[in-house]
Amino acid sequence: MGDIMADSKNQKNKVDVEIYGQKYTLKGPLGEEKIKKLAKELDGLMNEVAAAAPHLATHQIAVLVALRLLNDYNDLKQEYDKGFQLALFKDSDSDIF
């Protein structure tokens, strides 16, 4: 299984988790508790989508969860970018109006 990327720590922890009925050994620098927490959240999302659309195959459920997470990420990034731009505007000495 591929590494989970996070910060620049060199130590990588191996953690056994279960996501949507499938066991995985994940390795990465996040720490055991963080990896388990993320896996539990992902398992919950997979089960939520599966309950809403029980006819879908596992890979289709995974794609829908990935799209949902990417949408959430883009929404948060857009809000962050707006806030950053507002902060720059407030710090600016130039008058626009």
C-alpha positions in Angstrom: 0.0 0.0 0.0 1.3 3.5 -0.8 2.5 5.9 1.9 0.2 8.6 3.3 2.0 11.9 2.8 1.9 14.6 5.5 4.7 16.5 7.1 8.5 16.1 6.8 8.9 13.6 9.6 11.2 10.8 8.6 9.6 8.2 10.9 6.8 6.1 9.2 4.4 4.2 11.3 2.7 1.0 10.1 -1.0 0.9 11.1 -3.6 -1.8 10.4 -7.0 -0.4 9.6 -10.3 -1.5 8.1 -12.1 0.6 5.5 -15.4 -0.6 4.1 -14.8 -4.2 5.1 -11.3 -4.3 3.6 -8.1 -4.5 5.8 -5.2 -2.3 5.0 -1.7 -1.8 6.4 -1.0 1.9 6.0 2.5 3.4 6.4 3.2 7.1 6.8 4.5 9.8 9.1 1.1 10.9 10.5 1.1 8.8 13.7 -1.0 5.8 14.6 -4.0 7.7 16.1 -4.3 10.2 13.2 -4.1 7.4 10.6 -6.8 5.4 12.5 -9.0 8.5 12.8 -8.7 9.2 9.1 -9.5 5.6 8.2 -12.5 5.6 10.5 -13.8 8.8 8.9 -13.2 7.3 5.4 -15.0 4.1 6.4 -18.0 6.2 7.6 -18.1 8.1 4.3 -17.9 4.9 2.3 -20.8 3.4 4.3 -22.9 6.6 4.1 -22.6 6.6 0.3 -23.2 2.8 0.1 -26.4 3.2 2.2 -27.7 5.9 -0.1 -26.8 3.9 -3.3 -26.6 0.2 -2.4 -26.5 -0.9 -6.0 -23.0 0.7 -6.5 -19.8 -1.3 -6.6 -17.0 -0.5 -4.1 -14.9 1.3 -6.7 -17.9 3.5 -7.6 -18.5 4.3 -4.0 -14.8 5.2 -3.6 -15.0 7.5 -6.6 -18.1 9.3 -5.2 -16.4 9.7 -1.8 -13.3 11.1 -3.5 -15.4 13.6 -5.5 -17.2 14.6 -2.3 -13.9 15.1 -0.5 -12.4 17.1 -3.4 -15.4 19.3 -3.5 -15.1 20.0 0.2 -11.4 20.7 -0.2 -12.1 23.1 -3.1 -14.8 24.9 -1.1 -12.4 25.3 1.9 -9.6 26.4 -0.3 -11.8 29.0 -2.0 -12.9 30.4 1.4 -9.3 30.5 2.6 -8.2 32.3 -0.6 -11.0 34.8 -0.1 -9.9 35.4 3.5 -6.3 35.7 2.4 -7.2 38.3 -0.3 -9.3 40.3 2.2 -6.4 40.3 4.6 -4.0 41.6 1.9 -6.6 44.2 0.9 -7.0 45.4 4.5 -3.2 45.7 4.9 -2.9 47.7 1.7 -2.5 51.5 2.0 -4.0 52.2 -1.4 -7.6 53.4 -1.6 -9.7 51.8 -4.3 -12.9 53.7 -3.6 
